[in-house]
């Protein structure tokens, strides 16, 4: 019985995480909606691959802007104890000064305390440890997703640098061959005997 209870607590803590990746076309905006309760908390984190910048806007259920993060390559916003429960809208915008498409990875997750069976005061020390462990696992999973995105960013940078080095080496070889050919031609023409008739 206690094992089932602990599994239920662990599943309810870790369960509600959404990880997405979108491609933003130039000068376009993409919005997403999610429900947030009065007594819960909700976290949204995003990162733009290749270190480019976007705008992020979070709007509450009443239509008022909760936060507006402009010209950033990554961001994090936490809605703890929201005043208004309801449907929140978060939008990613590719600004007008940036005509390139962008790839955005974001995570939106939260906990609804109604899903948590024990309340901290009523929980036994073992149940408190399980809750703490579940929160630590959720934090570790978020960090793991963040590290995956960073690894992809650095891999893309390394591949781009390697491709540039390869092409630059090929161009250098062609320039050296052309310079050698020109020098041979020039020296050959310098030593030619010119006869005047």
HUPE-V927642 format. One record per residue. RES is the residue in one small letter. SS is DSSP state (alpha for helix, beta for strand, coil for the rest). Layout:
RES:SS / RES:SS
This chain:
x:coil / x:alpha / x:alpha / x:alpha / x:alpha / x:alpha / x:alpha / x:alpha / x:alpha / x:alpha / x:alpha / x:alpha / x:alpha / x:alpha / x:coil / x:coil / x:beta / x:beta / x:beta / x:beta / x:beta / x:beta / x:beta / x:beta / x:coil / x:coil / x:coil / x:coil / x:beta / x:beta / x:beta / x:beta / x:beta / x:beta / x:beta / x:beta / x:coil / x:coil / x:coil / x:coil / x:beta / x:beta / x:beta / x:beta / x:beta / x:beta / x:beta / x:beta / x:alpha / x:alpha / x:alpha / x:coil / x:coil / x:beta / x:beta / x:beta / x:beta / x:beta / x:beta / x:coil / x:coil / x:coil / x:coil / x:coil / x:beta / x:beta / x:beta / x:beta / x:beta / x:beta / x:beta / x:beta / x:coil / x:beta / x:beta / x:beta / x:beta / x:beta / x:beta / x:beta / x:coil / x:coil / x:coil / x:coil / x:coil / x:beta / x:beta / x:beta / x:beta / x:beta / x:beta / x:beta / x:beta / x:coil / x:coil / x:coil / x:coil / x:coil / x:coil / x:coil / x:coil / x:beta / x:beta / x:beta / x:beta / x:beta / x:beta / x:beta / x:beta / x:beta / x:beta / x:coil / x:alpha / x:alpha / x:alpha / x:coil / x:coil / x:coil / x:coil / x:coil / x:coil / x:coil / x:coil / x:coil / x:alpha / x:alpha / x:alpha / x:alpha / x:alpha / x:alpha / x:alpha / x:alpha / x:alpha / x:alpha / x:alpha / x:alpha / x:alpha / x:alpha / x:alpha / x:alpha / x:alpha / x:alpha / x:alpha / x:alpha / x:alpha / x:alpha / x:alpha / x:alpha / x:alpha / x:alpha / x:alpha / x:alpha / x:alpha / x:alpha / x:alpha / x:alpha / x:alpha / x:alpha / x:alpha / x:alpha / x:alpha / x:alpha / x:alpha / x:alpha / x:alpha / x:alpha / x:alpha / x:alpha / x:alpha / x:alpha / x:alpha / x:alpha / x:alpha / x:alpha / x:alpha / x:alpha / x:alpha / x:alpha / x:alpha / x:alpha / x:alpha / x:alpha / x:alpha / x:alpha / x:alpha / x:alpha / x:alpha / x:alpha / x:alpha / x:alpha / x:coil / x:coil / x:coil / x:coil / x:coil / x:coil / x:coil
